[in-house]
Amino acid sequence: MTGDGTRAVRAGLPAAEAYQPPVPPPVFAAHFHLPGDPSVAPYGYGRESNPTWVALQEAVAELESPGERAEALVFPSGMAAISATLLSLVKAGESVVLPSDGYQIWPKLRRRAEERGIVCHTAPTGGDGQLTALRAAWDRGERVRLLWLETPSNPGLDVCDIAALAREAHERGTWVAVDNTLATPLGQRPLELGADLSVASGTKALNGHGDVLLGYVASRDPELVEEIRQWRTVLGAIPGPMEAWLAHRGLATLQLRVARQAENALAVARALAERPEVSGLRHPGLPEDRDHALAARQMRSFGCVVSFTLPDRAHAERFLAALRLVDDATSFGGVRSTAERRGRWGGDAVPEGFVRFSLGIEDPEDLVADVRRALADAAG
Ligand SMILES: *Cc1c(COP(=O)(O)O)cnc(C)c1O
């Protein structure tokens, strides 16, 4: 098997052919010429499939599961992929176990799922919380269809033991889905660890340039993929060819970006650890992080996010305003560093001074100097 960098530059691309471009251009087509029997046609109508998505889907499947055949489906956003997975695979009367520290839209999606008769349990991310909730639901005789993990979680950066939870869940026929947004398929391969589905927002580190929204689902189970594919066709939440093409083009540098971001995250985390006003510092790559041993077992790279808490809201706002190389913006995983006071959204259970910091690909010494200076300014 090749290394990640080698795989990333070629994933999903056709073999070299004389006088053809190395990366096929985006195909803009609402429909394709379609003589005869449509059931044997690879392309007929643009809501069903498109060659530009297919290339990206093959690339994502190759990165998520290099050792064994998997399939991926791309969506116009991470939420489109998450909603399609949940709502197509879980029927009324069945249950799901969700993480308490999950992407901030989850409570709204949970309400929609409950309105459709899906029984939802939310349990603490990390530790034994979700396993305890899963067992309790089984004991009540519920048919638990799906255990949803987000690891490392956003924004709290708790790590769940994917392999152990998948083993437990599979004993009673519960599928496991992992939100792999933060790690990217180069940082963590949930399908290899036993998950049934790896679901992600490609908007973050996968695309990494802050200019595209995208999502995907990958699985080694063709029946699950088919169910979700049909849902995509029916709901019509499909990505644009231009977005799919941009994301595929960017995959060539994914290994470089992920490696530099992880290096920068660790350097900034170390600088933060020296400061008395910083509490609750989390980064799975920090040796002293409570989840480091588990992260080191299941992750290949520790991601671009560092989270920590400053004494109060005003202190965090002074720090963010004092940074010169870091934009005050939401999202994460981009080539330019960003940070935000997460409490401003009201959706996460975090202290007022909680900062989520996403490291870009700038030089580590510049970022560390900027952070040190901003901390000193904010402390006054
Ligand atoms: C951003 C994000 C999502 C949602 O993705 P969109 O592309 O914004 O729809 C889902 N999960 C996690 C962990 C995220 O960070």
The ligand as a Gaussian input file, in Angstrom:
#p B3LYP/6-31G(d) Opt

LIG

0 1
 C      -19.035000      21.813000      10.163000
 C      -19.363000      20.480000      10.703000
 C      -20.481000      19.777000      10.256000
 C      -21.452000      20.372000       9.267000
 O      -20.865000      20.560000       8.024000
 P      -21.391000      21.648000       6.951000
 O      -20.523000      21.387000       5.780000
 O      -21.196000      22.996000       7.585000
 O      -22.824000      21.359000       6.722000
 C      -20.710000      18.520000      10.777000
 N      -19.895000      17.963000      11.682000
 C      -18.815000      18.618000      12.158000
 C      -17.947000      17.953000      13.165000
 C      -18.512000      19.895000      11.682000
 O      -17.452000      20.538000      12.163000

